[in-house]
Amino acid sequence: MAVLEGFFMQQHSNDETRMRQCAEGVLVALKRCTMNAASGEIAQASQRHQLNSWRVSQALVRLAQEVDPEADSNATAVARFEWGALLARRARP
């Protein structure tokens, strides 16, 4: 049982890391900044708004993909506040 719990915890951690990396990639593309700068910006925005960085990362990625935001309206509001202008300026096909 403990092995199974450890597997699920590791899988959840991997998902969080992957989402954070995707969000960093969004910022690198939009701002032409380094990965370190993007990571720091996500961390600072999360801390400033007192939200988990994974939630903010997920909201940023969903907005960038133009997917309807999930019920996490706080994280979506933060992502729109912090990076909405950049997302609005990107070229549309």
A tleap script that builds the chain and sets N, CA, C and O, in Angstrom:
source leaprc.protein.ff14SB
mol = sequence {
  NMET ALA VAL LEU GLU GLY PHE PHE MET GLN
  GLN HIE SER ASN ASP GLU THR ARG MET ARG
  GLN CYS ALA GLU GLY VAL LEU VAL ALA LEU
  LYS ARG CYS THR MET ASN ALA ALA SER GLY
  GLU ILE ALA GLN ALA SER GLN ARG HIE GLN
  LEU ASN SER TRP ARG VAL SER GLN ALA LEU
  VAL ARG LEU ALA GLN GLU VAL ASP PRO GLU
  ALA ASP SER ASN ALA THR ALA VAL ALA ARG
  PHE GLU TRP GLY ALA LEU LEU ALA ARG ARG
  ALA ARG CPRO
}
set mol.1.N position { 0.810 -1.191 0.000 }
set mol.1.CA position { 0.000 0.000 0.000 }
set mol.1.C position { 0.857 1.260 0.000 }
set mol.1.O position { 0.547 2.212 -0.716 }
set mol.2.N position { 1.919 1.283 0.782 }
set mol.2.CA position { 2.804 2.450 0.856 }
set mol.2.C position { 3.483 2.694 -0.492 }
set mol.2.O position { 3.697 3.843 -0.880 }
set mol.3.N position { 3.820 1.622 -1.202 }
set mol.3.CA position { 4.447 1.768 -2.509 }
set mol.3.C position { 3.488 2.449 -3.471 }
set mol.3.O position { 3.887 3.332 -4.231 }
set mol.4.N position { 2.237 2.047 -3.441 }
set mol.4.CA position { 1.224 2.631 -4.311 }
set mol.4.C position { 1.012 4.117 -3.983 }
set mol.4.O position { 0.889 4.944 -4.886 }
set mol.5.N position { 0.970 4.443 -2.709 }
set mol.5.CA position { 0.822 5.849 -2.309 }
set mol.5.C position { 2.010 6.664 -2.792 }
set mol.5.O position { 1.843 7.790 -3.261 }
set mol.6.N position { 3.209 6.104 -2.681 }
set mol.6.CA position { 4.416 6.790 -3.166 }
set mol.6.C position { 4.367 7.019 -4.660 }
set mol.6.O position { 4.801 8.067 -5.137 }
set mol.7.N position { 3.844 6.055 -5.412 }
set mol.7.CA position { 3.703 6.202 -6.856 }
set mol.7.C position { 2.781 7.365 -7.208 }
set mol.7.O position { 3.096 8.186 -8.069 }
set mol.8.N position { 1.638 7.420 -6.529 }
set mol.8.CA position { 0.685 8.501 -6.811 }
set mol.8.C position { 1.249 9.865 -6.421 }
set mol.8.O position { 1.016 10.850 -7.121 }
set mol.9.N position { 1.978 9.933 -5.325 }
set mol.9.CA position { 2.602 11.196 -4.916 }
set mol.9.C position { 3.635 11.626 -5.952 }
set mol.9.O position { 3.704 12.805 -6.301 }
set mol.10.N position { 4.439 10.686 -6.448 }
set mol.10.CA position { 5.450 11.012 -7.458 }
set mol.10.C position { 4.783 11.434 -8.756 }
set mol.10.O position { 5.250 12.372 -9.402 }
set mol.11.N position { 3.712 10.774 -9.154 }
set mol.11.CA position { 2.997 11.128 -10.377 }
set mol.11.C position { 2.433 12.537 -10.270 }
set mol.11.O position { 2.523 13.316 -11.219 }
set mol.12.N position { 1.850 12.870 -9.119 }
set mol.12.CA position { 1.301 14.207 -8.901 }
set mol.12.C position { 2.411 15.250 -8.987 }
set mol.12.O position { 2.225 16.314 -9.577 }
set mol.13.N position { 3.554 14.946 -8.403 }
set mol.13.CA position { 4.700 15.858 -8.441 }
set mol.13.C position { 5.190 16.045 -9.871 }
set mol.13.O position { 5.544 17.157 -10.262 }
set mol.14.N position { 5.214 14.972 -10.654 }
set mol.14.CA position { 5.622 15.060 -12.056 }
set mol.14.C position { 4.660 15.933 -12.852 }
set mol.14.O position { 5.089 16.722 -13.694 }
set mol.15.N position { 3.362 15.798 -12.589 }
set mol.15.CA position { 2.361 16.612 -13.276 }
set mol.15.C position { 2.542 18.090 -12.948 }
set mol.15.O position { 2.428 18.947 -13.825 }
set mol.16.N position { 2.826 18.382 -11.682 }
set mol.16.CA position { 3.048 19.771 -11.281 }
set mol.16.C position { 4.288 20.347 -11.963 }
set mol.16.O position { 4.278 21.487 -12.428 }
set mol.17.N position { 5.344 19.554 -12.018 }
set mol.17.CA position { 6.577 20.003 -12.676 }
set mol.17.C position { 6.336 20.247 -14.150 }
set mol.17.O position { 6.794 21.249 -14.699 }
set mol.18.N position { 5.633 19.356 -14.785 }
set mol.18.CA position { 5.340 19.499 -16.211 }
set mol.18.C position { 4.504 20.751 -16.490 }
set mol.18.O position { 4.763 21.470 -17.455 }
set mol.19.N position { 3.513 21.006 -15.653 }
set mol.19.CA position { 2.670 22.181 -15.833 }
set mol.19.C position { 3.486 23.456 -15.631 }
set mol.19.O position { 3.330 24.423 -16.377 }
set mol.20.N position { 4.338 23.454 -14.640 }
set mol.20.CA position { 5.192 24.618 -14.374 }
set mol.20.C position { 6.107 24.867 -15.574 }
set mol.20.O position { 6.298 26.016 -15.971 }
set mol.21.N position { 6.670 23.815 -16.151 }
set mol.21.CA position { 7.550 23.958 -17.308 }
set mol.21.C position { 6.791 24.483 -18.524 }
set mol.21.O position { 7.323 25.284 -19.292 }
set mol.22.N position { 5.567 24.039 -18.695 }
set mol.22.CA position { 4.746 24.549 -19.799 }
set mol.22.C position { 4.479 26.038 -19.630 }
set mol.22.O position { 4.572 26.804 -20.589 }
set mol.23.N position { 4.149 26.446 -18.412 }
set mol.23.CA position { 3.887 27.860 -18.145 }
set mol.23.C position { 5.146 28.694 -18.376 }
set mol.23.O position { 5.076 29.795 -18.922 }
set mol.24.N position { 6.283 28.170 -17.962 }
set mol.24.CA position { 7.547 28.866 -18.216 }
set mol.24.C position { 7.769 29.020 -19.717 }
set mol.24.O position { 8.219 30.067 -20.181 }
set mol.25.N position { 7.454 27.981 -20.462 }
set mol.25.CA position { 7.584 28.038 -21.917 }
set mol.25.C position { 6.684 29.092 -22.536 }
set mol.25.O position { 7.076 29.768 -23.487 }
set mol.26.N position { 5.484 29.235 -22.003 }
set mol.26.CA position { 4.570 30.276 -22.485 }
set mol.26.C position { 5.204 31.647 -22.296 }
set mol.26.O position { 5.193 32.473 -23.208 }
set mol.27.N position { 5.755 31.886 -21.114 }
set mol.27.CA position { 6.372 33.186 -20.845 }
set mol.27.C position { 7.631 33.412 -21.679 }
set mol.27.O position { 7.877 34.528 -22.139 }
set mol.28.N position { 8.414 32.380 -21.875 }
set mol.28.CA position { 9.608 32.510 -22.726 }
set mol.28.C position { 9.198 32.915 -24.136 }
set mol.28.O position { 9.832 33.776 -24.745 }
set mol.29.N position { 8.155 32.307 -24.648 }
set mol.29.CA position { 7.684 32.635 -26.002 }
set mol.29.C position { 7.099 34.042 -26.078 }
set mol.29.O position { 7.351 34.772 -27.037 }
set mol.30.N position { 6.323 34.422 -25.071 }
set mol.30.CA position { 5.667 35.728 -25.100 }
set mol.30.C position { 6.618 36.886 -24.811 }
set mol.30.O position { 6.518 37.952 -25.419 }
set mol.31.N position { 7.541 36.666 -23.878 }
set mol.31.CA position { 8.397 37.755 -23.420 }
set mol.31.C position { 9.820 37.679 -23.950 }
set mol.31.O position { 10.605 38.614 -23.788 }
set mol.32.N position { 10.149 36.552 -24.588 }
set mol.32.CA position { 11.507 36.326 -25.070 }
set mol.32.C position { 12.514 36.448 -23.919 }
set mol.32.O position { 13.564 37.078 -24.053 }
set mol.33.N position { 12.166 35.834 -22.798 }
set mol.33.CA position { 13.032 35.862 -21.621 }
set mol.33.C position { 13.647 34.478 -21.417 }
set mol.33.O position { 13.339 33.542 -22.155 }
set mol.34.N position { 14.500 34.354 -20.428 }
set mol.34.CA position { 15.105 33.062 -20.114 }
set mol.34.C position { 14.133 32.214 -19.294 }
set mol.34.O position { 13.151 32.714 -18.745 }
set mol.35.N position { 14.431 30.933 -19.229 }
set mol.35.CA position { 13.623 30.032 -18.397 }
set mol.35.C position { 13.710 30.446 -16.927 }
set mol.35.O position { 12.713 30.399 -16.207 }
set mol.36.N position { 14.885 30.845 -16.489 }
set mol.36.CA position { 15.042 31.278 -15.106 }
set mol.36.C position { 14.200 32.509 -14.807 }
set mol.36.O position { 13.579 32.603 -13.748 }
set mol.37.N position { 14.181 33.455 -15.745 }
set mol.37.CA position { 13.370 34.664 -15.555 }
set mol.37.C position { 11.893 34.306 -15.518 }
set mol.37.O position { 11.148 34.841 -14.697 }
set mol.38.N position { 11.462 33.408 -16.397 }
set mol.38.CA position { 10.057 32.979 -16.425 }
set mol.38.C position { 9.689 32.269 -15.126 }
set mol.38.O position { 8.617 32.506 -14.570 }
set mol.39.N position { 10.561 31.412 -14.648 }
set mol.39.CA position { 10.312 30.696 -13.403 }
set mol.39.C position { 10.192 31.671 -12.240 }
set mol.39.O position { 9.297 31.545 -11.403 }
set mol.40.N position { 11.090 32.635 -12.193 }
set mol.40.CA position { 11.046 33.637 -11.134 }
set mol.40.C position { 9.793 34.486 -11.195 }
set mol.40.O position { 9.223 34.839 -10.163 }
set mol.41.N position { 9.363 34.811 -12.404 }
set mol.41.CA position { 8.160 35.628 -12.557 }
set mol.41.C position { 6.921 34.892 -12.072 }
set mol.41.O position { 6.060 35.482 -11.419 }
set mol.42.N position { 6.829 33.618 -12.384 }
set mol.42.CA position { 5.696 32.810 -11.912 }
set mol.42.C position { 5.722 32.712 -10.390 }
set mol.42.O position { 4.688 32.846 -9.736 }
set mol.43.N position { 6.905 32.480 -9.831 }
set mol.43.CA position { 7.032 32.382 -8.374 }
set mol.43.C position { 6.656 33.700 -7.702 }
set mol.43.O position { 5.951 33.704 -6.693 }
set mol.44.N position { 7.118 34.807 -8.252 }
set mol.44.CA position { 6.809 36.114 -7.660 }
set mol.44.C position { 5.319 36.441 -7.755 }
set mol.44.O position { 4.725 36.932 -6.795 }
set mol.45.N position { 4.726 36.172 -8.903 }
set mol.45.CA position { 3.298 36.437 -9.060 }
set mol.45.C position { 2.482 35.572 -8.099 }
set mol.45.O position { 1.515 36.043 -7.501 }
set mol.46.N position { 2.874 34.318 -7.956 }
set mol.46.CA position { 2.167 33.414 -7.042 }
set mol.46.C position { 2.278 33.905 -5.605 }
set mol.46.O position { 1.299 33.908 -4.858 }
set mol.47.N position { 3.469 34.315 -5.235 }
set mol.47.CA position { 3.675 34.806 -3.872 }
set mol.47.C position { 2.923 36.122 -3.646 }
set mol.47.O position { 2.300 36.320 -2.604 }
set mol.48.N position { 2.991 37.004 -4.625 }
set mol.48.CA position { 2.323 38.303 -4.512 }
set mol.48.C position { 0.814 38.138 -4.300 }
set mol.48.O position { 0.197 38.881 -3.537 }
set mol.49.N position { 0.240 37.159 -4.983 }
set mol.49.CA position { -1.209 36.947 -4.909 }
set mol.49.C position { -1.594 35.819 -3.946 }
set mol.49.O position { -2.766 35.463 -3.823 }
set mol.50.N position { -0.593 35.269 -3.272 }
set mol.50.CA position { -0.790 34.225 -2.263 }
set mol.50.C position { -1.533 33.007 -2.806 }
set mol.50.O position { -2.483 32.506 -2.204 }
set mol.51.N position { -1.066 32.554 -3.964 }
set mol.51.CA position { -1.624 31.341 -4.570 }
set mol.51.C position { -0.493 30.366 -4.863 }
set mol.51.O position { 0.656 30.765 -5.053 }
set mol.52.N position { -0.828 29.109 -4.897 }
set mol.52.CA position { 0.122 28.066 -5.255 }
set mol.52.C position { 0.598 28.276 -6.688 }
set mol.52.O position { -0.211 28.548 -7.575 }
set mol.53.N position { 1.896 28.153 -6.921 }
set mol.53.CA position { 2.439 28.402 -8.264 }
set mol.53.C position { 1.917 27.412 -9.297 }
set mol.53.O position { 1.829 27.741 -10.480 }
set mol.54.N position { 1.569 26.204 -8.863 }
set mol.54.CA position { 1.017 25.242 -9.815 }
set mol.54.C position { -0.332 25.730 -10.339 }
set mol.54.O position { -0.628 25.598 -11.527 }
set mol.55.N position { -1.147 26.293 -9.448 }
set mol.55.CA position { -2.463 26.798 -9.872 }
set mol.55.C position { -2.310 27.951 -10.860 }
set mol.55.O position { -3.023 28.012 -11.861 }
set mol.56.N position { -1.395 28.851 -10.582 }
set mol.56.CA position { -1.159 29.988 -11.467 }
set mol.56.C position { -0.598 29.488 -12.802 }
set mol.56.O position { -0.997 29.969 -13.862 }
set mol.57.N position { 0.315 28.534 -12.751 }
set mol.57.CA position { 0.884 27.959 -13.980 }
set mol.57.C position { -0.204 27.321 -14.837 }
set mol.57.O position { -0.257 27.532 -16.049 }
set mol.58.N position { -1.058 26.550 -14.201 }
set mol.58.CA position { -2.139 25.883 -14.930 }
set mol.58.C position { -3.064 26.912 -15.581 }
set mol.58.O position { -3.472 26.743 -16.730 }
set mol.59.N position { -3.389 27.962 -14.858 }
set mol.59.CA position { -4.269 28.994 -15.411 }
set mol.59.C position { -3.604 29.696 -16.599 }
set mol.59.O position { -4.263 29.967 -17.602 }
set mol.60.N position { -2.317 29.990 -16.493 }
set mol.60.CA position { -1.596 30.636 -17.593 }
set mol.60.C position { -1.591 29.749 -18.838 }
set mol.60.O position { -1.839 30.227 -19.945 }
set mol.61.N position { -1.316 28.487 -18.659 }
set mol.61.CA position { -1.285 27.564 -19.802 }
set mol.61.C position { -2.666 27.459 -20.442 }
set mol.61.O position { -2.777 27.471 -21.667 }
set mol.62.N position { -3.704 27.357 -19.642 }
set mol.62.CA position { -5.062 27.258 -20.185 }
set mol.62.C position { -5.443 28.531 -20.946 }
set mol.62.O position { -6.076 28.450 -21.999 }
set mol.63.N position { -5.069 29.698 -20.430 }
set mol.63.CA position { -5.355 30.943 -21.149 }
set mol.63.C position { -4.572 31.010 -22.456 }
set mol.63.O position { -5.098 31.458 -23.475 }
set mol.64.N position { -3.334 30.572 -22.431 }
set mol.64.CA position { -2.511 30.590 -23.641 }
set mol.64.C position { -3.072 29.655 -24.708 }
set mol.64.O position { -2.959 29.930 -25.903 }
set mol.65.N position { -3.671 28.563 -24.279 }
set mol.65.CA position { -4.261 27.603 -25.211 }
set mol.65.C position { -5.661 28.007 -25.631 }
set mol.65.O position { -6.288 27.343 -26.457 }
set mol.66.N position { -6.147 29.091 -25.062 }
set mol.66.CA position { -7.510 29.552 -25.310 }
set mol.66.C position { -8.541 28.479 -24.978 }
set mol.66.O position { -9.526 28.287 -25.690 }
set mol.67.N position { -8.280 27.788 -23.871 }
set mol.67.CA position { -9.188 26.781 -23.338 }
set mol.67.C position { -9.995 27.471 -22.248 }
set mol.67.O position { -9.462 28.301 -21.510 }
set mol.68.N position { -11.255 27.140 -22.144 }
set mol.68.CA position { -12.073 27.732 -21.087 }
set mol.68.C position { -11.398 27.498 -19.745 }
set mol.68.O position { -11.003 26.376 -19.429 }
set mol.69.N position { -11.268 28.554 -18.961 }
set mol.69.CA position { -10.647 28.374 -17.651 }
set mol.69.C position { -11.476 27.453 -16.779 }
set mol.69.O position { -12.697 27.365 -16.906 }
set mol.70.N position { -10.774 26.772 -15.893 }
set mol.70.CA position { -11.481 25.897 -14.962 }
set mol.70.C position { -12.137 26.733 -13.876 }
set mol.70.O position { -12.121 27.963 -13.926 }
set mol.71.N position { -12.695 26.074 -12.927 }
set mol.71.CA position { -13.418 26.760 -11.857 }
set mol.71.C position { -12.493 27.547 -10.923 }
set mol.71.O position { -12.971 28.235 -10.020 }
set mol.72.N position { -11.197 27.454 -11.129 }
set mol.72.CA position { -10.236 28.161 -10.272 }
set mol.72.C position { -10.161 29.619 -10.702 }
set mol.72.O position { -9.202 30.040 -11.348 }
set mol.73.N position { -11.163 30.368 -10.342 }
set mol.73.CA position { -11.258 31.743 -10.806 }
set mol.73.C position { -10.170 32.635 -10.223 }
set mol.73.O position { -9.767 33.604 -10.868 }
set mol.74.N position { -9.685 32.335 -9.023 }
set mol.74.CA position { -8.621 33.142 -8.440 }
set mol.74.C position { -7.339 33.045 -9.262 }
set mol.74.O position { -6.728 34.064 -9.585 }
set mol.75.N position { -6.936 31.835 -9.598 }
set mol.75.CA position { -5.719 31.646 -10.381 }
set mol.75.C position { -5.888 32.228 -11.787 }
set mol.75.O position { -4.950 32.813 -12.329 }
set mol.76.N position { -7.058 32.073 -12.371 }
set mol.76.CA position { -7.316 32.637 -13.695 }
set mol.76.C position { -7.242 34.155 -13.654 }
set mol.76.O position { -6.686 34.777 -14.560 }
set mol.77.N position { -7.794 34.747 -12.617 }
set mol.77.CA position { -7.741 36.205 -12.467 }
set mol.77.C position { -6.296 36.682 -12.329 }
set mol.77.O position { -5.924 37.714 -12.888 }
set mol.78.N position { -5.493 35.939 -11.593 }
set mol.78.CA position { -4.076 36.299 -11.440 }
set mol.78.C position { -3.359 36.205 -12.780 }
set mol.78.O position { -2.623 37.119 -13.151 }
set mol.79.N position { -3.563 35.125 -13.502 }
set mol.79.CA position { -2.897 34.961 -14.798 }
set mol.79.C position { -3.319 36.055 -15.774 }
set mol.79.O position { -2.490 36.578 -16.518 }
set mol.80.N position { -4.587 36.396 -15.772 }
set mol.80.CA position { -5.049 37.483 -16.647 }
set mol.80.C position { -4.449 38.825 -16.233 }
set mol.80.O position { -4.045 39.614 -17.087 }
set mol.81.N position { -4.391 39.084 -14.948 }
set mol.81.CA position { -3.837 40.337 -14.442 }
set mol.81.C position { -2.354 40.450 -14.797 }
set mol.81.O position { -1.899 41.494 -15.264 }
set mol.82.N position { -1.613 39.377 -14.575 }
set mol.82.CA position { -0.163 39.409 -14.772 }
set mol.82.C position { 0.244 39.348 -16.243 }
set mol.82.O position { 1.181 40.034 -16.650 }
set mol.83.N position { -0.445 38.540 -17.043 }
set mol.83.CA position { 0.021 38.290 -18.415 }
set mol.83.C position { -1.052 38.438 -19.485 }
set mol.83.O position { -0.810 38.127 -20.651 }
set mol.84.N position { -2.218 38.902 -19.107 }
set mol.84.CA position { -3.312 39.034 -20.066 }
set mol.84.C position { -2.982 39.934 -21.241 }
set mol.84.O position { -3.350 39.629 -22.376 }
set mol.85.N position { -2.294 41.040 -20.988 }
set mol.85.CA position { -1.946 41.964 -22.076 }
set mol.85.C position { -1.010 41.285 -23.075 }
set mol.85.O position { -1.134 41.503 -24.281 }
set mol.86.N position { -0.085 40.472 -22.594 }
set mol.86.CA position { 0.822 39.753 -23.493 }
set mol.86.C position { 0.061 38.731 -24.330 }
set mol.86.O position { 0.323 38.570 -25.522 }
set mol.87.N position { -0.876 38.048 -23.697 }
set mol.87.CA position { -1.660 37.046 -24.423 }
set mol.87.C position { -2.557 37.699 -25.470 }
set mol.87.O position { -2.779 37.131 -26.539 }
set mol.88.N position { -3.068 38.878 -25.171 }
set mol.88.CA position { -3.951 39.579 -26.113 }
set mol.88.C position { -3.182 40.088 -27.331 }
set mol.88.O position { -3.755 40.212 -28.414 }
set mol.89.N position { -1.891 40.383 -27.167 }
set mol.89.CA position { -1.094 40.941 -28.262 }
set mol.89.C position { -0.559 39.904 -29.231 }
set mol.89.O position { -0.106 40.253 -30.321 }
set mol.90.N position { -0.603 38.647 -28.855 }
set mol.90.CA position { -0.017 37.639 -29.740 }
set mol.90.C position { -0.822 37.527 -31.031 }
set mol.90.O position { -2.023 37.797 -31.059 }
set mol.91.N position { -0.149 37.133 -32.073 }
set mol.91.CA position { -0.796 37.032 -33.389 }
set mol.91.C position { -1.819 35.915 -33.394 }
set mol.91.O position { -1.594 34.844 -32.829 }
set mol.92.N position { -2.915 36.169 -34.019 }
set mol.92.CA position { -3.961 35.145 -34.164 }
set mol.92.C position { -3.942 34.654 -35.616 }
set mol.92.O position { -3.815 35.448 -36.548 }
set mol.93.N position { -4.070 33.342 -35.793 }
set mol.93.CA position { -4.042 32.794 -37.168 }
set mol.93.C position { -5.272 33.168 -37.966 }
set mol.93.O position { -5.394 32.785 -39.129 }
savepdb mol mol.pdb
quit
